[in-house]
Amino acid sequence: MRPRADLSLEFPAFHRFRHFGIDRRARAEIVSESHMTHNFSLHRRCVRTGLAAGALFASVLFGASAMALQAPNLEMPKGERHESRMAIDQLEEKWRDAILKDDAVTMGTLLADDYTGITAYGTLQSKEDTLSSMRSGRLHLTLMDISDRKVRFYGTTALVTSTAMVQGASPDGNVTGNYRYSHVYVKDAQGDWKIVNFEASRVGHPHPHHNRPK
C-alpha cells in the first residue's frame, strides 16, 4: 500500500492552514476558559459584597434596636409625678414668701449654687447677687400674685412657667407690673429640688428702664 503523502510537505499553505485551525481552536478554548474563570470570580465577589452589605445592615439595625432599648425613659411614673408636682408647688410658694419677707436665708436653701437669674431688665444674677440684693433691701416686693402656673417634668428636671402681678422695687428701679417668669428645677444628688434658672419678662407695660431712678 502506498503510504499517505504528507500534504504539509507538498502544500505549505495546507500546513499553515492546519496550524492556524489548531491555534484558533486552542485560543477559543483558552478564551472560553478565561471567560468562565472571570465570571466565576465576579460572581464570588458579588456574593461576598452582598454578604458584607447584609451583615452591615444587620449590625446597624441591631445597634439601633439596642440603643432604643437602652435609651432612658424620661416619662415619670404617675405616682411620682404627682408627688413631685406637689413638692414643686410648695417650693414655689416658699420662694414667693421668701421674696415678700426679704428672707435671704430661706432663699439660699432654694437656689442651687450655680443658679443664674435673668431679670426683666436683662440683667444676669448669680445666687450671691440675688441674696445680696435681698439682704440690702434693694430688692423689696410688697405684692406678688401668681397665677397660670404650669409644671412639666423631664426626668430629674422640672420646668415651671407662671404669670405674676408684682408691686415693689429692685436695684434697677420700680418693678410694679405684670410679668411672665420661668423657673428650672433640677433634683440634686440628695434628691432635693433646686432652682438653677430664673427668667422674667414684662407683659403689657413699657420697658422697666423707663422707671429707673435718676
MDTraj code that builds the backbone (N, CA, C; nanometers):
import mdtraj as md
import numpy as np

residues = "MET ARG PRO ARG ALA ASP LEU SER LEU GLU PHE PRO ALA PHE HIS ARG PHE ARG HIS PHE GLY ILE ASP ARG ARG ALA ARG ALA GLU ILE VAL SER GLU SER HIS MET THR HIS ASN PHE SER LEU HIS ARG ARG CYS VAL ARG THR GLY LEU ALA ALA GLY ALA LEU PHE ALA SER VAL LEU PHE GLY ALA SER ALA MET ALA LEU GLN ALA PRO ASN LEU GLU MET PRO LYS GLY GLU ARG HIS GLU SER ARG MET ALA ILE ASP GLN LEU GLU GLU LYS TRP ARG ASP ALA ILE LEU LYS ASP ASP ALA VAL THR MET GLY THR LEU LEU ALA ASP ASP TYR THR GLY ILE THR ALA TYR GLY THR LEU GLN SER LYS GLU ASP THR LEU SER SER MET ARG SER GLY ARG LEU HIS LEU THR LEU MET ASP ILE SER ASP ARG LYS VAL ARG PHE TYR GLY THR THR ALA LEU VAL THR SER THR ALA MET VAL GLN GLY ALA SER PRO ASP GLY ASN VAL THR GLY ASN TYR ARG TYR SER HIS VAL TYR VAL LYS ASP ALA GLN GLY ASP TRP LYS ILE VAL ASN PHE GLU ALA SER ARG VAL GLY HIS PRO HIS PRO HIS HIS ASN ARG PRO LYS".split()
xyz = np.array([
    [0.0852, -0.1199, 0.0000],
    [0.0000, 0.0000, 0.0000],
    [0.0878, 0.1235, 0.0000],
    [0.0509, 0.2159, -0.0823],
    [0.1260, 0.3402, -0.0930],
    [0.1036, 0.4266, 0.0306],
    [0.2138, 0.4642, 0.0956],
    [0.1968, 0.5489, 0.2161],
    [0.1308, 0.6830, 0.1816],
    [0.0477, 0.7246, 0.2809],
    [-0.0252, 0.8507, 0.2565],
    [0.0731, 0.9664, 0.2599],
    [0.0637, 1.0460, 0.1610],
    [0.1571, 1.1584, 0.1474],
    [0.1266, 1.2645, 0.2502],
    [0.2293, 1.3224, 0.3000],
    [0.2152, 1.4335, 0.3951],
    [0.1901, 1.5598, 0.3156],
    [0.0634, 1.6012, 0.3183],
    [0.0250, 1.7160, 0.2370],
    [0.0934, 1.8428, 0.2810],
    [0.1365, 1.8453, 0.4041],
    [0.2007, 1.9668, 0.4518],
    [0.3353, 1.9878, 0.3888],
    [0.3973, 1.8746, 0.3419],
    [0.5259, 1.8881, 0.2736],
    [0.5063, 1.9345, 0.1308],
    [0.3981, 1.8834, 0.0693],
    [0.3737, 1.9205, -0.0683],
    [0.3052, 2.0562, -0.0803],
    [0.2235, 2.0826, 0.0163],
    [0.1478, 2.2094, 0.0092],
    [0.1711, 2.2874, 0.1380],
    [0.2691, 2.3757, 0.1424],
    [0.2966, 2.4560, 0.2625],
    [0.1767, 2.5350, 0.3112],
    [0.0914, 2.5761, 0.2193],
    [-0.0265, 2.6526, 0.2589],
    [-0.1179, 2.5700, 0.3464],
    [-0.1282, 2.4383, 0.3116],
    [-0.2100, 2.3489, 0.3935],
    [-0.1520, 2.3371, 0.5333],
    [-0.0184, 2.3333, 0.5418],
    [0.0480, 2.3269, 0.6727],
    [0.0119, 2.4486, 0.7576],
    [0.0154, 2.5643, 0.6945],
    [-0.0191, 2.6846, 0.7699],
    [-0.1649, 2.6858, 0.8099],
    [-0.2520, 2.6354, 0.7174],
    [-0.3949, 2.6324, 0.7484],
    [-0.4234, 2.5392, 0.8647],
    [-0.3542, 2.4192, 0.8610],
    [-0.3794, 2.3243, 0.9679],
    [-0.3387, 2.3813, 1.1035],
    [-0.2216, 2.4417, 1.1084],
    [-0.1778, 2.5006, 1.2344],
    [-0.2642, 2.6193, 1.2779],
    [-0.3100, 2.6912, 1.1734],
    [-0.3980, 2.8045, 1.2047],
    [-0.5268, 2.7552, 1.2683],
    [-0.5826, 2.6445, 1.2140],
    [-0.7055, 2.5886, 1.2687],
    [-0.6844, 2.5384, 1.4088],
    [-0.5720, 2.4709, 1.4330],
    [-0.5442, 2.4203, 1.5676],
    [-0.5266, 2.5353, 1.6639],
    [-0.4494, 2.6378, 1.6212],
    [-0.4266, 2.7514, 1.7086],
    [-0.5553, 2.8259, 1.7402],
    [-0.6407, 2.8349, 1.6345],
    [-0.7657, 2.9063, 1.6556],
    [-0.8547, 2.8359, 1.7558],
    [-0.8607, 2.6994, 1.7418],
    [-0.9424, 2.6246, 1.8370],
    [-0.8850, 2.6355, 1.9784],
    [-0.7493, 2.6280, 1.9844],
    [-0.6846, 2.6373, 2.1158],
    [-0.7095, 2.7725, 2.1796],
    [-0.7000, 2.8798, 2.0964],
    [-0.7245, 3.0115, 2.1520],
    [-0.8691, 3.0257, 2.1974],
    [-0.9626, 2.9660, 2.1180],
    [-1.1035, 2.9737, 2.1552],
    [-1.1271, 2.9059, 2.2882],
    [-1.0634, 2.7868, 2.3069],
    [-1.0794, 2.7164, 2.4342],
    [-1.0197, 2.7957, 2.5488],
    [-0.9016, 2.8568, 2.5236],
    [-0.8375, 2.9364, 2.6286],
    [-0.9224, 3.0562, 2.6652],
    [-0.9763, 3.1261, 2.5605],
    [-1.0615, 3.2431, 2.5859],
    [-1.1860, 3.2029, 2.6617],
    [-1.2453, 3.0880, 2.6199],
    [-1.3670, 3.0419, 2.6862],
    [-1.3397, 3.0105, 2.8319],
    [-1.2270, 2.9414, 2.8572],
    [-1.1928, 2.9070, 2.9955],
    [-1.1639, 3.0324, 3.0776],
    [-1.0925, 3.1289, 3.0179],
    [-1.0638, 3.2541, 3.0881],
    [-1.1917, 3.3286, 3.1193],
    [-1.2871, 3.3275, 3.0240],
    [-1.4139, 3.3969, 3.0452],
    [-1.4921, 3.3350, 3.1603],
    [-1.4921, 3.1996, 3.1648],
    [-1.5615, 3.1302, 3.2727],
    [-1.4974, 3.1617, 3.4070],
    [-1.3633, 3.1633, 3.4094],
    [-1.2926, 3.1949, 3.5340],
    [-1.3246, 3.3365, 3.5811],
    [-1.3285, 3.4309, 3.4847],
    [-1.3603, 3.5698, 3.5176],
    [-1.5020, 3.5821, 3.5728],
    [-1.5972, 3.5118, 3.5053],
    [-1.7356, 3.5172, 3.5517],
    [-1.7496, 3.4572, 3.6912],
    [-1.6789, 3.3469, 3.7152],
    [-1.6852, 3.2829, 3.8462],
    [-1.6272, 3.3746, 3.9543],
    [-1.5140, 3.4402, 3.9230],
    [-1.4531, 3.5321, 4.0193],
    [-1.5450, 3.6497, 4.0469],
    [-1.6085, 3.7023, 3.9389],
    [-1.7013, 3.8139, 3.9551],
    [-1.8200, 3.7723, 4.0403],
    [-1.8696, 3.6483, 4.0177],
    [-1.9819, 3.6002, 4.0972],
    [-1.9437, 3.5894, 4.2441],
    [-1.8221, 3.5379, 4.2711],
    [-1.7769, 3.5255, 4.4096],
    [-1.7660, 3.6633, 4.4765],
    [-1.7146, 3.7636, 4.3996],
    [-1.7047, 3.8974, 4.4568],
    [-1.8421, 3.9541, 4.4867],
    [-1.9395, 3.9301, 4.3981],
    [-2.0750, 3.9804, 4.4213],
    [-2.1368, 3.9171, 4.5457],
    [-2.1138, 3.7838, 4.5585],
    [-2.1678, 3.7143, 4.6750],
    [-2.1063, 3.7706, 4.8021],
    [-1.9708, 3.7884, 4.7978],
    [-1.9038, 3.8438, 4.9151],
    [-1.9554, 3.9831, 4.9482],
    [-1.9742, 4.0665, 4.8438],
    [-2.0245, 4.2024, 4.8656],
    [-2.1642, 4.2003, 4.9246],
    [-2.2497, 4.1113, 4.8723],
    [-2.3847, 4.1009, 4.9238],
    [-2.3877, 4.0561, 5.0681],
    [-2.3028, 3.9572, 5.1016],
    [-2.2970, 3.9111, 5.2396],
    [-2.2475, 4.0206, 5.3323],
    [-2.1456, 4.0954, 5.2874],
    [-2.0923, 4.2036, 5.3706],
    [-2.1967, 4.3125, 5.3926],
    [-2.2703, 4.3482, 5.2848],
    [-2.3739, 4.4503, 5.2979],
    [-2.4841, 4.4036, 5.3919],
    [-2.5220, 4.2757, 5.3789],
    [-2.6242, 4.2218, 5.4679],
    [-2.5808, 4.2235, 5.6128],
    [-2.4543, 4.1855, 5.6357],
    [-2.4025, 4.1867, 5.7723],
    [-2.3984, 4.3283, 5.8288],
    [-2.3593, 4.4257, 5.7445],
    [-2.3538, 4.5653, 5.7896],
    [-2.4928, 4.6154, 5.8240],
    [-2.5916, 4.5835, 5.7381],
    [-2.7288, 4.6273, 5.7643],
    [-2.7818, 4.5664, 5.8934],
    [-2.7518, 4.4355, 5.9121],
    [-2.7984, 4.3688, 6.0336],
    [-2.7353, 4.4291, 6.1582],
    [-2.6056, 4.4618, 6.1491],
    [-2.5386, 4.5195, 6.2657],
    [-2.5933, 4.6574, 6.2977],
    [-2.6209, 4.7385, 6.1930],
    [-2.6782, 4.8725, 6.2154],
    [-2.8167, 4.8617, 6.2755],
    [-2.8977, 4.7692, 6.2217],
    [-3.0336, 4.7510, 6.2725],
    [-3.0308, 4.7032, 6.4163],
    [-2.9415, 4.6075, 6.4454],
    [-2.9306, 4.5575, 6.5828],
    [-2.8822, 4.6664, 6.6761],
    [-2.7846, 4.7466, 6.6300],
    [-2.7324, 4.8554, 6.7137],
    [-2.8389, 4.9579, 6.7439],
    [-2.9198, 4.9938, 6.6413],
    [-3.0270, 5.0909, 6.6636],
    [-3.1299, 5.0364, 6.7616],
    [-3.1614, 4.9060, 6.7493],
    [-3.2575, 4.8462, 6.8412],
    [-3.2032, 4.8465, 6.9832],
    [-3.0727, 4.8136, 6.9945],
    [-3.0123, 4.8120, 7.1278],
    [-3.0118, 4.9510, 7.1894],
    [-2.9829, 5.0548, 7.1079],
    [-2.9833, 5.1914, 7.1590],
    [-3.1231, 5.2317, 7.2035],
    [-3.2237, 5.1897, 7.1251],
    [-3.3614, 5.2229, 7.1619],
    [-3.3997, 5.1575, 7.2940],
    [-3.3502, 5.0320, 7.3140],
    [-3.3817, 4.9628, 7.4384],
    [-3.3096, 5.0249, 7.5567],
    [-3.1876, 5.0779, 7.5317],
    [-3.1077, 5.1339, 7.6388],
    [-3.1366, 5.2814, 7.6648],
    [-3.2096, 5.3498, 7.5740],
    [-3.2366, 5.4930, 7.5898],
    [-3.3167, 5.5172, 7.7174],
    [-3.2800, 5.6196, 7.7929],
    [-3.3510, 5.6446, 7.9186],
    [-3.4946, 5.6876, 7.8938],
    [-3.5827, 5.6387, 7.9748],
    [-3.7239, 5.6751, 7.9655],
    [-3.7490, 5.7948, 8.0549],
    [-3.7741, 5.9118, 7.9917],
    [-3.7920, 6.0351, 8.0676],
    [-3.9330, 6.0496, 8.1227],
    [-4.0217, 5.9581, 8.0854],
    [-4.1582, 5.9646, 8.1343],
    [-4.1605, 5.9235, 8.2812],
    [-4.2020, 6.0172, 8.3677],
    [-4.2053, 5.9914, 8.5111],
    [-4.3310, 5.9124, 8.5456],
    [-4.3190, 5.8093, 8.6300],
    [-4.4389, 5.7352, 8.6729],
    [-4.5432, 5.8294, 8.7307],
    [-4.6703, 5.7921, 8.7132],
    [-4.7793, 5.8818, 8.7503],
    [-4.7748, 5.9193, 8.8983],
    [-4.7529, 5.8192, 8.9859],
    [-4.7489, 5.8489, 9.1295],
    [-4.6348, 5.9418, 9.1658],
    [-4.5168, 5.9153, 9.1081],
    [-4.4011, 6.0010, 9.1363],
    [-4.4225, 6.1413, 9.0811],
    [-4.4864, 6.1503, 8.9641],
    [-4.5126, 6.2818, 8.9054],
    [-4.6066, 6.3627, 8.9941],
    [-4.7058, 6.2969, 9.0516],
    [-4.7990, 6.3669, 9.1405],
    [-4.7260, 6.4193, 9.2643],
    [-4.6414, 6.3361, 9.3237],
    [-4.5656, 6.3791, 9.4412],
    [-4.4700, 6.4925, 9.4068],
    [-4.4043, 6.4822, 9.2913],
    [-4.3093, 6.5864, 9.2503],
    [-4.3822, 6.7167, 9.2220],
    [-4.5014, 6.7079, 9.1643],
    [-4.5788, 6.8298, 9.1380],
    [-4.6150, 6.8989, 9.2690],
    [-4.6529, 6.8232, 9.3678],
    [-4.6851, 6.8828, 9.4978],
    [-4.5613, 6.9482, 9.5598],
    [-4.4466, 6.8809, 9.5454],
    [-4.3218, 6.9359, 9.6012],
    [-4.2840, 7.0664, 9.5318],
    [-4.2993, 7.0716, 9.3997],
    [-4.2653, 7.1933, 9.3243],
    [-4.3601, 7.3068, 9.3622],
    [-4.4895, 7.2767, 9.3755],
    [-4.5858, 7.3798, 9.4156],
    [-4.5496, 7.4387, 9.5521],
    [-4.5096, 7.3541, 9.6451],
    [-4.4706, 7.4023, 9.7772],
    [-4.3445, 7.4883, 9.7711],
    [-4.2485, 7.4474, 9.6862],
    [-4.1257, 7.5254, 9.6717],
    [-4.1530, 7.6605, 9.6073],
    [-4.2461, 7.6643, 9.5134],
    [-4.2820, 7.7918, 9.4507],
    [-4.3441, 7.8873, 9.5520],
    [-4.4292, 7.8350, 9.6389],
    [-4.4879, 7.9192, 9.7434],
    [-4.3812, 7.9638, 9.8439],
    [-4.2884, 7.8755, 9.8713],
    [-4.1790, 7.9095, 9.9625],
    [-4.0915, 8.0191, 9.9029],
    [-4.0675, 8.0116, 9.7729],
    [-3.9884, 8.1136, 9.7017],
    [-4.0599, 8.2483, 9.7073],
    [-4.1915, 8.2470, 9.6830],
    [-4.2705, 8.3710, 9.6859],
    [-4.2663, 8.4334, 9.8256],
    [-4.2865, 8.3528, 9.9290],
    [-4.2855, 8.4052, 10.0653],
    [-4.1484, 8.4623, 10.1025],
    [-4.0430, 8.3961, 10.0572],
    [-3.9071, 8.4436, 10.0886],
    [-3.8830, 8.5817, 10.0288],
    [-3.9332, 8.6049, 9.9057],
    [-3.9162, 8.7366, 9.8433],
    [-3.9952, 8.8431, 9.9191],
    [-4.1201, 8.8129, 9.9504],
    [-4.2051, 8.9118, 10.0180],
    [-4.1556, 8.9435, 10.1594],
    [-4.0878, 8.8483, 10.2234],
    [-4.0386, 8.8686, 10.3602],
    [-3.8909, 8.9066, 10.3649],
    [-3.8306, 8.9249, 10.2467],
    [-3.6869, 8.9556, 10.2399],
    [-3.6049, 8.8511, 10.3167],
    [-3.6441, 8.7263, 10.3020],
    [-3.5819, 8.6158, 10.3755],
    [-3.4703, 8.5544, 10.2905],
    [-3.3518, 8.6111, 10.3023],
    [-3.2390, 8.5642, 10.2229],
    [-3.1931, 8.4250, 10.2664],
    [-3.2126, 8.3921, 10.3930],
    [-3.1707, 8.2600, 10.4432],
    [-3.2508, 8.1496, 10.3747],
    [-3.3827, 8.1651, 10.3736],
    [-3.4673, 8.0652, 10.3068],
    [-3.4396, 8.0611, 10.1573],
    [-3.4231, 8.1798, 10.0970],
    [-3.3937, 8.1833, 9.9543],
    [-3.2645, 8.1081, 9.9232],
    [-3.1667, 8.1178, 10.0136],
    [-3.0401, 8.0481, 9.9924],
    [-3.0547, 7.8972, 9.9875],
    [-3.1568, 7.8427, 10.0573],
    [-3.1801, 7.6981, 10.0538],
    [-3.2526, 7.6542, 9.9271],
    [-3.3175, 7.7482, 9.8597],
    [-3.3940, 7.7153, 9.7394],
    [-3.3092, 7.7196, 9.6126],
    [-3.2090, 7.8082, 9.6114],
    [-3.1288, 7.8279, 9.4907],
    [-3.0093, 7.7333, 9.4884],
    [-2.9807, 7.6785, 9.3702],
    [-2.8616, 7.5958, 9.3521],
    [-2.7375, 7.6850, 9.3546],
    [-2.6244, 7.6271, 9.3852],
    [-2.5005, 7.7061, 9.3929],
    [-2.4657, 7.7696, 9.2581],
    [-2.5010, 7.7022, 9.1475],
    [-2.4711, 7.7563, 9.0140],
    [-2.5931, 7.8251, 8.9523],
    [-2.6824, 7.8721, 9.0374],
    [-2.8040, 7.9410, 8.9926],
    [-2.7704, 8.0627, 8.9061],
    [-2.8525, 8.0826, 8.8020],
    [-2.8426, 8.2021, 8.7174],
    [-2.9817, 8.2607, 8.6989],
    [-2.9973, 8.3893, 8.7274],
    [-3.1237, 8.4577, 8.7068],
    [-3.1108, 8.5626, 8.5980],
    [-3.2166, 8.5808, 8.5212],
    [-3.2219, 8.6850, 8.4185],
    [-3.3436, 8.7712, 8.4491],
    [-3.3216, 8.8924, 8.4911],
    [-3.4316, 8.9811, 8.5299],
    [-3.5016, 9.0358, 8.4061],
    [-3.6127, 9.1060, 8.4307],
    [-3.6857, 9.1674, 8.3201],
    [-3.6038, 9.2759, 8.2517],
    [-3.4983, 9.3227, 8.3183],
    [-3.4082, 9.4220, 8.2594],
    [-3.3009, 9.3560, 8.1724],
    [-3.2966, 9.2232, 8.1753],
    [-3.1924, 9.1523, 8.1027],
    [-3.0634, 9.1387, 8.1812],
    [-3.0695, 9.1661, 8.3104],
    [-2.9508, 9.1589, 8.3959],
    [-2.9290, 9.0164, 8.4454],
    [-2.8058, 8.9686, 8.4331],
    [-2.7704, 8.8367, 8.4850],
    [-2.7399, 8.8464, 8.6339],
    [-2.7903, 8.7513, 8.7095],
    [-2.7667, 8.7487, 8.8538],
    [-2.7260, 8.6085, 8.8977],
    [-2.6227, 8.6028, 8.9774],
    [-2.5821, 8.4756, 9.0381],
    [-2.6614, 8.4567, 9.1674],
    [-2.6391, 8.3454, 9.2320],
    [-2.7038, 8.3214, 9.3610],
    [-2.6644, 8.4295, 9.4617],
    [-2.5376, 8.4611, 9.4681],
    [-2.4906, 8.5605, 9.5645],
    [-2.5441, 8.6999, 9.5320],
    [-2.5562, 8.7329, 9.4018],
    [-2.6140, 8.8619, 9.3631],
    [-2.7566, 8.8759, 9.4156],
    [-2.8341, 8.7701, 9.3982],
    [-2.9736, 8.7726, 9.4426],
    [-2.9843, 8.7857, 9.5942],
    [-2.9060, 8.7064, 9.6661],
    [-2.9115, 8.7104, 9.8124],
    [-2.8631, 8.8451, 9.8661],
    [-2.7604, 8.9021, 9.8021],
    [-2.7089, 9.0316, 9.8442],
    [-2.8134, 9.1406, 9.8267],
    [-2.8887, 9.1373, 9.7156],
    [-2.9936, 9.2366, 9.6924],
    [-3.1041, 9.2263, 9.7973],
    [-3.1336, 9.1044, 9.8398],
    [-3.2369, 9.0854, 9.9413],
    [-3.1884, 9.1325, 10.0783],
    [-3.0647, 9.1033, 10.1110],
    [-3.0112, 9.1441, 10.2420],
    [-3.0049, 9.2966, 10.2553],
    [-2.9692, 9.3627, 10.1455],
    [-2.9529, 9.5085, 10.1496],
    [-3.0849, 9.5836, 10.1380],
    [-3.1915, 9.5148, 10.1003],
    [-3.3203, 9.5810, 10.0831],
    [-3.3387, 9.6416, 9.9457],
    [-3.2408, 9.6272, 9.8598],
    [-3.2555, 9.6829, 9.7248],
    [-3.3621, 9.6086, 9.6452],
    [-3.3834, 9.4806, 9.6762],
    [-3.4939, 9.4051, 9.6186],
    [-3.6008, 9.3901, 9.7254],
    [-3.7118, 9.4586, 9.7056],
    [-3.8192, 9.4555, 9.8056],
    [-3.9535, 9.4623, 9.7336],
    [-4.0312, 9.3548, 9.7462],
    [-4.1632, 9.3493, 9.6843],
    [-4.2696, 9.3483, 9.7921],
    [-4.3760, 9.4222, 9.7673],
    [-4.4875, 9.4266, 9.8619],
    [-4.6067, 9.3443, 9.8158],
    [-4.6047, 9.3030, 9.6882],
    [-4.7145, 9.2223, 9.6338],
    [-4.6612, 9.1305, 9.5255],
    [-4.7063, 9.0059, 9.5279],
    [-4.6745, 8.9120, 9.4203],
    [-4.7889, 8.8112, 9.4116],
    [-4.8804, 8.8357, 9.3182],
    [-4.9919, 8.7439, 9.2953],
    [-4.9582, 8.6548, 9.1751],
    [-4.9481, 8.5254, 9.1998],
    [-4.9065, 8.4304, 9.0967],
    [-5.0273, 8.3536, 9.0451],
    [-5.0310, 8.3333, 8.9140],
    [-5.1403, 8.2576, 8.8514],
    [-5.0873, 8.1822, 8.7289],
    [-5.1761, 8.0995, 8.6733],
    [-5.1469, 8.0264, 8.5491],
    [-5.0158, 7.9474, 8.5586],
    [-4.9977, 7.8794, 8.6689],
    [-4.8746, 7.8002, 8.6861],
    [-4.8857, 7.6684, 8.6098],
    [-4.7817, 7.6372, 8.5366],
    [-4.7715, 7.5099, 8.4642],
    [-4.6379, 7.4459, 8.4993],
    [-4.6402, 7.3161, 8.5228],
    [-4.5193, 7.2423, 8.5587],
    [-4.5041, 7.1239, 8.4647],
    [-4.3864, 7.1117, 8.4059],
    [-4.3550, 6.9977, 8.3185],
    [-4.2292, 6.9301, 8.3703],
    [-4.2296, 6.7971, 8.3644],
    [-4.1164, 6.7203, 8.4143],
    [-4.0438, 6.6513, 8.2993],
    [-3.9117, 6.6561, 8.3059],
    [-3.8247, 6.5880, 8.2105],
    [-3.7195, 6.5109, 8.2902],
    [-3.7577, 6.3926, 8.3362],
    [-3.6680, 6.3175, 8.4210],
    [-3.6511, 6.3864, 8.5551],
    [-3.5270, 6.4233, 8.5864],
    [-3.4981, 6.4918, 8.7132],
    [-3.4941, 6.6433, 8.6957],
    [-3.5574, 6.6925, 8.5904],
    [-3.5663, 6.8363, 8.5654],
    [-3.7128, 6.8774, 8.5569],
    [-3.7447, 6.9910, 8.6151],
    [-3.8818, 7.0429, 8.6109],
    [-3.8800, 7.1857, 8.5577],
    [-3.9716, 7.2153, 8.4666],
    [-3.9859, 7.3498, 8.4108],
    [-4.1167, 7.4091, 8.4595],
    [-4.1078, 7.5250, 8.5241],
    [-4.2253, 7.5938, 8.5773],
    [-4.2430, 7.7253, 8.5030],
    [-4.3633, 7.7508, 8.4544],
    [-4.3952, 7.8805, 8.3936],
    [-4.5174, 7.9366, 8.4650],
    [-4.5154, 8.0674, 8.4920],
    [-4.6245, 8.1325, 8.5651],
    [-4.6372, 8.2774, 8.5191],
    [-4.7481, 8.3378, 8.5580],
    [-4.7635, 8.4826, 8.5442],
    [-4.7723, 8.5420, 8.6848],
    [-4.7279, 8.6665, 8.6983],
    [-4.7267, 8.7298, 8.8305],
    [-4.7569, 8.8779, 8.8178],
    [-4.8400, 8.9274, 8.9082],
    [-4.8618, 9.0710, 8.9211],
    [-4.7808, 9.1168, 9.0418],
    [-4.6925, 9.2135, 9.0180],
    [-4.5915, 9.2497, 9.1178],
    [-4.5993, 9.3987, 9.1492],
    [-4.5740, 9.4297, 9.2756],
    [-4.5531, 9.5681, 9.3184],
    [-4.4268, 9.5727, 9.4026],
    [-4.3427, 9.6727, 9.3751],
    [-4.2210, 9.6845, 9.4529],
    [-4.1079, 9.7435, 9.3736],
    [-3.9876, 9.7261, 9.4267],
    [-3.8689, 9.7853, 9.3647],
    [-3.7553, 9.6844, 9.3650],
    [-3.6618, 9.7074, 9.2749],
    [-3.5415, 9.6248, 9.2643],
    [-3.4222, 9.7182, 9.2480],
    [-3.3006, 9.6670, 9.2439],
    [-3.1845, 9.7544, 9.2238],
    [-3.1939, 9.8379, 9.0962],
    [-3.2780, 9.7949, 8.9998],
    [-3.2905, 9.8686, 8.8739],
    [-3.4057, 9.9675, 8.8728],
    [-3.4839, 9.9727, 8.9785],
    [-3.5935, 10.0691, 8.9814],
    [-3.7274, 10.0040, 9.0126],
    [-3.8340, 10.0735, 8.9761],
    [-3.9692, 10.0262, 9.0028],
    [-4.0012, 9.9044, 8.9160],
    [-4.0493, 9.7993, 8.9783],
    [-4.0806, 9.6772, 8.9032],
    [-4.2301, 9.6475, 8.9051],
    [-4.3114, 9.7425, 8.9464],
    [-4.4556, 9.7206, 8.9504],
    [-4.5079, 9.6918, 8.8105],
    [-4.5854, 9.5841, 8.7980],
    [-4.6399, 9.5469, 8.6677],
    [-4.6700, 9.3983, 8.6590],
    [-4.7013, 9.3550, 8.5414],
    [-4.7325, 9.2142, 8.5149],
    [-4.6147, 9.1470, 8.4441],
    [-4.5898, 9.0227, 8.4818],
    [-4.4735, 8.9502, 8.4288],
    [-4.5100, 8.8055, 8.3970],
    [-4.4327, 8.7508, 8.3081],
    [-4.4246, 8.6054, 8.2908],
    [-4.2858, 8.5647, 8.3368],
    [-4.2805, 8.4547, 8.4081],
    [-4.1490, 8.4094, 8.4526],
    [-4.1409, 8.2575, 8.4458],
    [-4.0202, 8.2081, 8.4433],
    [-3.9966, 8.0631, 8.4407],
    [-3.8903, 8.0275, 8.5432],
    [-3.9071, 7.9121, 8.6017],
    [-3.8095, 7.8510, 8.6906],
    [-3.7694, 7.7158, 8.6329],
    [-3.6436, 7.6830, 8.6410],
    [-3.5963, 7.5483, 8.6077],
    [-3.5429, 7.4860, 8.7363],
    [-3.6027, 7.3738, 8.7731],
    [-3.5592, 7.2982, 8.8908],
    [-3.4840, 7.1732, 8.8453],
    [-3.3827, 7.1380, 8.9205],
    [-3.3092, 7.0132, 8.8978],
    [-3.2948, 6.9422, 9.0314],
    [-3.3169, 6.8116, 9.0309],
    [-3.3030, 6.7339, 9.1534],
    [-3.1553, 6.7025, 9.1764],
    [-3.1043, 6.7387, 9.2936],
    [-2.9620, 6.7198, 9.3215],
    [-2.9327, 6.5781, 9.3709],
    [-2.8068, 6.5544, 9.4083],
    [-2.7644, 6.4201, 9.4491],
    [-2.8367, 6.3722, 9.5740],
    [-2.8838, 6.4652, 9.6554],
    [-2.9571, 6.4298, 9.7770],
    [-3.1067, 6.4107, 9.7518],
    [-3.1493, 6.4300, 9.6273],
    [-3.2904, 6.4136, 9.5940],
    [-3.3746, 6.5364, 9.6178],
    [-3.3107, 6.6520, 9.6415],
    [-3.3828, 6.7768, 9.6656],
    [-3.3916, 6.8589, 9.5372],
    [-3.5075, 6.9198, 9.5157],
    [-3.5252, 7.0073, 9.4005],
    [-3.4613, 7.1430, 9.4292],
    [-3.3778, 7.1904, 9.3353],
    [-3.3121, 7.3203, 9.3486],
    [-3.3400, 7.4045, 9.2237],
    [-3.3563, 7.5356, 9.2451],
    [-3.3772, 7.6263, 9.1317],
    [-3.2408, 7.6573, 9.0689],
    [-3.2257, 7.6254, 8.9421],
    [-3.0991, 7.6522, 8.8734],
    [-3.1104, 7.7701, 8.7774],
    [-3.2340, 7.8080, 8.7437],
    [-3.2500, 7.9177, 8.6489],
    [-3.3822, 7.9895, 8.6730],
    [-3.3778, 8.1222, 8.6566],
    [-3.4976, 8.2062, 8.6641],
    [-3.4900, 8.3071, 8.5515],
    [-3.6043, 8.3315, 8.4872],
    [-3.6090, 8.4336, 8.3819],
    [-3.7458, 8.4999, 8.3833],
    [-3.7453, 8.6320, 8.3738],
    [-3.8697, 8.7082, 8.3771],
    [-3.8787, 8.8014, 8.2566],
    [-4.0000, 8.8254, 8.2111],
    [-4.0229, 8.9224, 8.1034],
    [-4.1502, 8.9985, 8.1343],
    [-4.1459, 9.1254, 8.1054],
    [-4.2589, 9.2128, 8.1371],
    [-4.3701, 9.1945, 8.0338],
    [-4.4955, 9.2072, 8.0784],
    [-4.6105, 9.1877, 7.9906],
    [-4.6943, 9.3149, 7.9884],
    [-4.7165, 9.3697, 7.8685],
    [-4.8083, 9.4818, 7.8516],
    [-4.7741, 9.6066, 7.9287],
    [-4.6455, 9.6421, 7.9294],
    [-4.6054, 9.7623, 8.0024],
    [-4.4786, 9.8141, 7.9383],
    [-4.4543, 9.9449, 7.9413],
    [-4.3286, 9.9974, 7.8885],
    [-4.2091, 9.9308, 7.9549],
    [-4.0972, 9.9358, 7.8876],
    [-3.9750, 9.8732, 7.9369],
    [-3.9412, 9.9257, 8.0767],
    [-3.9025, 9.8380, 8.1718],
    [-3.8751, 9.8806, 8.3095],
    [-3.7691, 9.9892, 8.3209],
    [-3.6774, 9.9986, 8.2243],
    [-3.5733, 10.1004, 8.2330],
    [-3.6330, 10.2423, 8.2325],
    [-3.7577, 10.2518, 8.1808],
    [-3.8205, 10.3849, 8.1786],
    [-3.8497, 10.4346, 8.3194],
    [-3.8581, 10.3434, 8.4151],
    [-3.8896, 10.3805, 8.5529],
    [-3.7681, 10.3835, 8.6447],
    [-3.6515, 10.3702, 8.5882],
    [-3.5322, 10.3681, 8.6707],
    [-3.5098, 10.5054, 8.7347],
    [-3.4682, 10.5060, 8.8614],
    [-3.4434, 10.6343, 8.9281],
    [-3.3269, 10.7071, 8.8649],
    [-3.3360, 10.8389, 8.8659],
    [-3.2273, 10.9206, 8.8089],
    [-3.1071, 10.9227, 8.9018],
])
top = md.Topology()
chain = top.add_chain()
for i, resn in enumerate(residues, 1):
    res = top.add_residue(resn, chain, resSeq=i)
    for name in ("N", "CA", "C"):
        top.add_atom(name, md.element.get_by_symbol(name[0]), res)
traj = md.Trajectory(xyz[None], top)
